[in-house]
Protein backbone atom coordinates (compact mmCIF):
# COMPACT_ATOMS: atom_id res chain seq x y z
CA UNK A 1 0.00 0.00 0.00
CA UNK A 2 2.77 2.42 0.96
CA UNK A 3 4.65 1.62 -2.25
CA UNK A 4 1.53 1.98 -4.40
CA UNK A 5 0.72 5.36 -2.83
CA UNK A 6 4.38 6.50 -2.91
CA UNK A 7 4.45 7.19 0.85
CA UNK A 8 6.50 5.82 3.72
CA UNK A 9 5.25 2.85 5.73
CA UNK A 10 4.67 5.09 8.79
CA UNK A 11 2.62 7.46 6.63
CA UNK A 12 0.53 4.54 5.39
CA UNK A 13 0.09 3.55 9.03
CA UNK A 14 -1.49 6.94 9.70
CA UNK A 15 -4.46 5.73 7.64
CA UNK A 16 -5.32 3.54 10.64
CA UNK A 17 -4.82 6.46 13.03
CA UNK A 18 -7.00 8.70 10.86
CA UNK A 19 -9.74 6.11 10.92
CA UNK A 20 -9.54 5.70 14.71
CA UNK A 21 -9.62 9.45 15.28
CA UNK A 22 -12.58 9.71 12.92
CA UNK A 23 -14.49 7.14 14.97
CA UNK A 24 -13.69 8.99 18.20
CA UNK A 25 -14.54 12.47 16.88
CA UNK A 26 -17.09 11.77 14.17
CA UNK A 27 -19.30 9.29 15.98
CA UNK A 28 -20.56 11.75 18.61
CA UNK A 29 -20.98 14.43 15.94
CA UNK A 30 -23.05 12.21 13.64
CA UNK A 31 -24.99 10.86 16.62
CA UNK A 32 -26.11 14.42 17.38
CA UNK A 33 -26.90 15.13 13.72
CA UNK A 34 -28.99 11.96 13.37
CA UNK A 35 -30.66 12.13 16.80
CA UNK A 36 -34.03 13.36 15.48
CA UNK A 37 -34.09 10.96 12.53
CA UNK A 38 -36.02 7.71 12.59
CA UNK A 39 -33.44 5.17 13.73
CA UNK A 40 -33.88 2.78 10.83
CA UNK A 41 -33.33 5.63 8.37
CA UNK A 42 -30.28 6.79 10.32
CA UNK A 43 -28.82 3.27 10.21
CA UNK A 44 -29.45 3.06 6.47
CA UNK A 45 -27.88 6.47 5.81
CA UNK A 46 -24.85 5.65 7.96
CA UNK A 47 -24.38 2.34 6.17
CA UNK A 48 -24.68 4.21 2.86
CA UNK A 49 -21.88 6.57 3.96
CA UNK A 50 -19.83 3.53 5.03
CA UNK A 51 -20.32 1.88 1.63
CA UNK A 52 -19.53 5.04 -0.35
CA UNK A 53 -16.49 5.69 1.85
CA UNK A 54 -15.10 2.23 1.20
CA UNK A 55 -15.71 2.53 -2.53
CA UNK A 56 -13.84 5.86 -2.45
CA UNK A 57 -11.01 4.12 -0.60
CA UNK A 58 -10.90 1.42 -3.26
CA UNK A 59 -10.64 3.95 -6.10
CA UNK A 60 -8.59 6.64 -4.35
CA UNK A 61 -5.96 7.98 -6.76
CA UNK A 62 -3.61 8.99 -3.96
CA UNK A 63 -2.86 9.16 -0.28
CA UNK A 64 -4.78 12.37 0.51
CA UNK A 65 -8.02 11.12 -1.05
CA UNK A 66 -7.61 7.78 0.69
CA UNK A 67 -7.15 9.52 4.05
CA UNK A 68 -10.25 11.67 3.53
CA UNK A 69 -12.29 8.62 2.49
CA UNK A 70 -11.06 6.67 5.54
CA UNK A 71 -12.04 9.47 7.92
CA UNK A 72 -15.50 9.89 6.34
CA UNK A 73 -16.03 6.13 6.52
CA UNK A 74 -15.01 6.08 10.17
CA UNK A 75 -17.60 8.71 11.08
CA UNK A 76 -20.35 6.33 9.99
CA UNK A 77 -18.76 3.35 11.72
CA UNK A 78 -18.87 4.74 15.24
CA UNK A 79 -22.34 6.25 14.91
CA UNK A 80 -23.78 3.07 13.41
CA UNK A 81 -22.80 1.00 16.44
CA UNK A 82 -24.16 3.59 18.85
CA UNK A 83 -27.54 3.75 17.14
CA UNK A 84 -27.49 -0.01 16.57
CA UNK A 85 -27.27 -0.64 20.30
CA UNK A 86 -30.28 1.60 20.90
CA UNK A 87 -32.21 -0.18 18.13
CA UNK A 88 -31.27 -3.71 19.24
CA UNK A 89 -32.52 -3.41 22.82
CA UNK A 90 -36.28 -2.95 22.25
CA UNK A 91 -36.40 -5.66 19.56
CA UNK A 92 -36.26 -8.43 22.16
CA UNK A 93 -37.93 -9.14 25.51
CA UNK A 94 -36.48 -7.20 28.46
CA UNK A 95 -34.61 -10.22 29.84
CA UNK A 96 -32.75 -10.67 26.52
CA UNK A 97 -31.77 -7.06 25.90
CA UNK A 98 -28.24 -7.37 27.22
CA UNK A 99 -27.73 -10.47 25.05
CA UNK A 100 -29.05 -8.65 21.97
CA UNK A 101 -26.65 -5.76 22.47
CA UNK A 102 -23.78 -8.16 23.18
CA UNK A 103 -24.59 -10.09 20.00
CA UNK A 104 -24.52 -6.86 17.99
CA UNK A 105 -21.11 -5.93 19.41
CA UNK A 106 -19.86 -9.46 18.73
CA UNK A 107 -19.81 -8.40 15.10
CA UNK A 108 -17.36 -5.63 15.97
CA UNK A 109 -15.14 -8.07 17.83
CA UNK A 110 -15.24 -10.56 14.95
CA UNK A 111 -14.39 -7.77 12.52
CA UNK A 112 -11.30 -6.94 14.55
CA UNK A 113 -10.20 -10.55 14.99
CA UNK A 114 -11.17 -12.16 11.69
CA UNK A 115 -11.61 -9.09 9.49
CA UNK A 116 -8.08 -7.84 10.00
CA UNK A 117 -6.72 -11.33 9.32
CA UNK A 118 -8.78 -11.86 6.16
CA UNK A 119 -8.33 -8.25 5.05
CA UNK A 120 -4.57 -8.64 5.27
CA UNK A 121 -4.70 -11.92 3.35
CA UNK A 122 -6.91 -10.43 0.63
CA UNK A 123 -4.68 -7.35 0.40
CA UNK A 124 -1.56 -9.47 0.03
CA UNK A 125 -3.11 -11.81 -2.54
CA UNK A 126 -5.21 -9.39 -4.60
CA UNK A 127 -4.00 -5.90 -3.68
CA UNK A 128 -5.10 -3.50 -0.97
CA UNK A 129 -7.92 -2.08 -3.07
CA UNK A 130 -9.63 -5.48 -3.16
CA UNK A 131 -10.03 -5.38 0.60
CA UNK A 132 -11.97 -2.11 0.37
CA UNK A 133 -14.16 -3.50 -2.41
CA UNK A 134 -15.01 -6.52 -0.28
CA UNK A 135 -15.76 -4.36 2.77
CA UNK A 136 -18.02 -2.19 0.59
CA UNK A 137 -19.79 -5.36 -0.60
CA UNK A 138 -20.28 -6.50 2.99
CA UNK A 139 -21.69 -3.05 3.69
CA UNK A 140 -24.25 -3.58 0.91
CA UNK A 141 -25.25 -6.89 2.51
CA UNK A 142 -25.58 -5.10 5.86
CA UNK A 143 -27.67 -2.34 4.32
CA UNK A 144 -30.01 -4.93 2.83
CA UNK A 145 -30.21 -6.62 6.24
CA UNK A 146 -31.09 -3.36 7.99
CA UNK A 147 -33.71 -2.55 5.35
CA UNK A 148 -35.28 -6.00 5.59
CA UNK A 149 -34.98 -6.80 9.29
CA UNK A 150 -35.10 -3.60 11.31
CA UNK A 151 -38.73 -2.62 11.83
CA UNK A 152 -39.74 0.93 10.97
CA UNK A 153 -41.26 1.40 14.40
CA UNK A 154 -38.96 -0.53 16.74
CA UNK A 155 -40.02 1.18 19.98
CA UNK A 156 -43.27 -0.78 20.15
CA UNK A 157 -41.75 -3.85 21.80
CA UNK A 158 -40.31 -7.23 20.86
CA UNK A 159 -40.59 -8.36 17.27
CA UNK A 160 -39.71 -11.54 15.43
CA UNK A 161 -36.09 -11.06 16.54
CA UNK A 162 -37.09 -12.13 20.08
CA UNK A 163 -35.04 -15.31 19.79
CA UNK A 164 -31.69 -13.50 20.25
C-alpha positions as CSV (number, residue, x, y, z in Angstrom):
1,X,0.0,0.0,0.0
2,X,2.8,2.4,1.0
3,X,4.7,1.6,-2.3
4,X,1.5,2.0,-4.4
5,X,0.7,5.4,-2.8
6,X,4.4,6.5,-2.9
7,X,4.5,7.2,0.9
8,X,6.5,5.8,3.7
9,X,5.3,2.9,5.7
10,X,4.7,5.1,8.8
11,X,2.6,7.5,6.6
12,X,0.5,4.5,5.4
13,X,0.1,3.5,9.0
14,X,-1.5,6.9,9.7
15,X,-4.5,5.7,7.6
16,X,-5.3,3.5,10.6
17,X,-4.8,6.5,13.0
18,X,-7.0,8.7,10.9
19,X,-9.7,6.1,10.9
20,X,-9.5,5.7,14.7
21,X,-9.6,9.5,15.3
22,X,-12.6,9.7,12.9
23,X,-14.5,7.1,15.0
24,X,-13.7,9.0,18.2
25,X,-14.5,12.5,16.9
26,X,-17.1,11.8,14.2
27,X,-19.3,9.3,16.0
28,X,-20.6,11.8,18.6
29,X,-21.0,14.4,15.9
30,X,-23.1,12.2,13.6
31,X,-25.0,10.9,16.6
32,X,-26.1,14.4,17.4
33,X,-26.9,15.1,13.7
34,X,-29.0,12.0,13.4
35,X,-30.7,12.1,16.8
36,X,-34.0,13.4,15.5
37,X,-34.1,11.0,12.5
38,X,-36.0,7.7,12.6
39,X,-33.4,5.2,13.7
40,X,-33.9,2.8,10.8
41,X,-33.3,5.6,8.4
42,X,-30.3,6.8,10.3
43,X,-28.8,3.3,10.2
44,X,-29.5,3.1,6.5
45,X,-27.9,6.5,5.8
46,X,-24.8,5.7,8.0
47,X,-24.4,2.3,6.2
48,X,-24.7,4.2,2.9
49,X,-21.9,6.6,4.0
50,X,-19.8,3.5,5.0
51,X,-20.3,1.9,1.6
52,X,-19.5,5.0,-0.4
53,X,-16.5,5.7,1.9
54,X,-15.1,2.2,1.2
55,X,-15.7,2.5,-2.5
56,X,-13.8,5.9,-2.5
57,X,-11.0,4.1,-0.6
58,X,-10.9,1.4,-3.3
59,X,-10.6,3.9,-6.1
60,X,-8.6,6.6,-4.3
61,X,-6.0,8.0,-6.8
62,X,-3.6,9.0,-4.0
63,X,-2.9,9.2,-0.3
64,X,-4.8,12.4,0.5
65,X,-8.0,11.1,-1.1
66,X,-7.6,7.8,0.7
67,X,-7.2,9.5,4.1
68,X,-10.3,11.7,3.5
69,X,-12.3,8.6,2.5
70,X,-11.1,6.7,5.5
71,X,-12.0,9.5,7.9
72,X,-15.5,9.9,6.3
73,X,-16.0,6.1,6.5
74,X,-15.0,6.1,10.2
75,X,-17.6,8.7,11.1
76,X,-20.3,6.3,10.0
77,X,-18.8,3.3,11.7
78,X,-18.9,4.7,15.2
79,X,-22.3,6.2,14.9
80,X,-23.8,3.1,13.4
81,X,-22.8,1.0,16.4
82,X,-24.2,3.6,18.8
83,X,-27.5,3.7,17.1
84,X,-27.5,0.0,16.6
85,X,-27.3,-0.6,20.3
86,X,-30.3,1.6,20.9
87,X,-32.2,-0.2,18.1
88,X,-31.3,-3.7,19.2
89,X,-32.5,-3.4,22.8
90,X,-36.3,-3.0,22.2
91,X,-36.4,-5.7,19.6
92,X,-36.3,-8.4,22.2
93,X,-37.9,-9.1,25.5
94,X,-36.5,-7.2,28.5
95,X,-34.6,-10.2,29.8
96,X,-32.8,-10.7,26.5
97,X,-31.8,-7.1,25.9
98,X,-28.2,-7.4,27.2
99,X,-27.7,-10.5,25.1
100,X,-29.0,-8.7,22.0
101,X,-26.6,-5.8,22.5
102,X,-23.8,-8.2,23.2
103,X,-24.6,-10.1,20.0
104,X,-24.5,-6.9,18.0
105,X,-21.1,-5.9,19.4
106,X,-19.9,-9.5,18.7
107,X,-19.8,-8.4,15.1
108,X,-17.4,-5.6,16.0
109,X,-15.1,-8.1,17.8
110,X,-15.2,-10.6,14.9
111,X,-14.4,-7.8,12.5
112,X,-11.3,-6.9,14.5
113,X,-10.2,-10.5,15.0
114,X,-11.2,-12.2,11.7
115,X,-11.6,-9.1,9.5
116,X,-8.1,-7.8,10.0
117,X,-6.7,-11.3,9.3
118,X,-8.8,-11.9,6.2
119,X,-8.3,-8.2,5.0
120,X,-4.6,-8.6,5.3
121,X,-4.7,-11.9,3.4
122,X,-6.9,-10.4,0.6
123,X,-4.7,-7.4,0.4
124,X,-1.6,-9.5,0.0
125,X,-3.1,-11.8,-2.5
126,X,-5.2,-9.4,-4.6
127,X,-4.0,-5.9,-3.7
128,X,-5.1,-3.5,-1.0
129,X,-7.9,-2.1,-3.1
130,X,-9.6,-5.5,-3.2
131,X,-10.0,-5.4,0.6
132,X,-12.0,-2.1,0.4
133,X,-14.2,-3.5,-2.4
134,X,-15.0,-6.5,-0.3
135,X,-15.8,-4.4,2.8
136,X,-18.0,-2.2,0.6
137,X,-19.8,-5.4,-0.6
138,X,-20.3,-6.5,3.0
139,X,-21.7,-3.1,3.7
140,X,-24.3,-3.6,0.9
141,X,-25.2,-6.9,2.5
142,X,-25.6,-5.1,5.9
143,X,-27.7,-2.3,4.3
144,X,-30.0,-4.9,2.8
145,X,-30.2,-6.6,6.2
146,X,-31.1,-3.4,8.0
147,X,-33.7,-2.5,5.4
148,X,-35.3,-6.0,5.6
149,X,-35.0,-6.8,9.3
150,X,-35.1,-3.6,11.3
151,X,-38.7,-2.6,11.8
152,X,-39.7,0.9,11.0
153,X,-41.3,1.4,14.4
154,X,-39.0,-0.5,16.7
155,X,-40.0,1.2,20.0
156,X,-43.3,-0.8,20.2
157,X,-41.7,-3.8,21.8
158,X,-40.3,-7.2,20.9
159,X,-40.6,-8.4,17.3
160,X,-39.7,-11.5,15.4
161,X,-36.1,-11.1,16.5
162,X,-37.1,-12.1,20.1
163,X,-35.0,-15.3,19.8
164,X,-31.7,-13.5,20.3
